[in-house]
Amino acid sequence: MATSLSAAQIQSFRDNGVLFPFRVLDDAEVAAGLAVVAGIDARPDERKGLLLHKTHYVSKTLSDLCRHPRILDAVEGVIGPNILVWGANFFLKEPRSDAYVSWHQDATYWGLEPSDIVTAWVALTPSTVESGCMRVVPGTHKGGIMAHKETWAQDNLLSRGQEIAVDVDLDKVVDVVLKPGEMSLHHVDIAHNSEPNRSAQRRIGFAIRYVGAHVKQAGGVRDKAMLARGEDRWHHFDHEEGGTGEFLPADMDRHARSWGGTRLAPKPPGDAAKAS
Ligand SMILES: O=C(O)CCC(=O)C(=O)O
């Protein structure tokens, strides 16, 4: 396999830590993704956990999406040909709601190194300034991890309401505006946030966390990931598979159990399930 990215795009990702937009899904694929969201909505007891943690465990549609050639062809350009899916979850904001994502760097709590880690954020509905699209500060992936404070703020979609403690240079902010079926790529160390959805439509993004197969958990903690492309000669992760159908009981059980053994497990105990 070869990457679909040009040398200029790869250089731009290295310089800026973000690259968009890429058209990756056709209308039927977007509709299939939205059908999975409808299936999650129909399961109120499990809904939060399903939206926000390893959602590809319970859906073949999403598991296939994680291995979509158009997505992987771009991802390969920034993390190489041996690609694992470490996580995948929805960021869903209801119409005219207060949910937001504070300024943060993904790497802060993930414990993974080196930083050959990229998120493909795939829009299933319009992601605009009005609907609270992701915003990034290009270049901040180069400055190391900034101090974060944990706010546990109610409307913050992040697990600990983690927020960069220092000021972000708002003059440099770029709005990652995407149409349904388009994706962006962002580096694990880039500072990013998103504002509330003030539009009349849901804002839904499916965030897939890709790691190079050579990446590992710091401190030798055993972690799990799904092979998406290439080979894994490093064996730093136990391999897991995605869903074999839609919401099958065995996959749902596996998903429920997976909350316990991951660094993404929500804290403090009893807190609503949120993304990391
Ligand atoms: O969807 C959002 O608004 C934020 C997404 C995000 O923080 C991420 O994908 O890392």
The ligand as an SDF file (V2000), in Angstrom:
LIG
                    3D

 10  9  0  0  0  0  0  0  0  0999 V2000
  -15.2730   16.5800   18.4600 O   0  0  0  0  0  0  0  0  0  0  0  0
  -14.8140   17.4760   19.1450 C   0  0  0  0  0  0  0  0  0  0  0  0
  -15.4210   18.5220   19.3170 O   0  0  0  0  0  0  0  0  0  0  0  0
  -13.4750   17.3260   19.7920 C   0  0  0  0  0  0  0  0  0  0  0  0
  -12.7430   16.1410   19.2960 C   0  0  0  0  0  0  0  0  0  0  0  0
  -11.4960   15.8470   20.0360 C   0  0  0  0  0  0  0  0  0  0  0  0
  -11.1720   16.4270   21.0290 O   0  0  0  0  0  0  0  0  0  0  0  0
  -10.6530   14.7890   19.4930 C   0  0  0  0  0  0  0  0  0  0  0  0
  -11.0310   14.1260   18.5230 O   0  0  0  0  0  0  0  0  0  0  0  0
   -9.5600   14.5820   20.0350 O   0  0  0  0  0  0  0  0  0  0  0  0
  1  2  2  0
  2  3  1  0
  2  4  1  0
  4  5  1  0
  5  6  1  0
  6  7  2  0
  6  8  1  0
  8  9  2  0
  8 10  1  0
M  END
$$$$
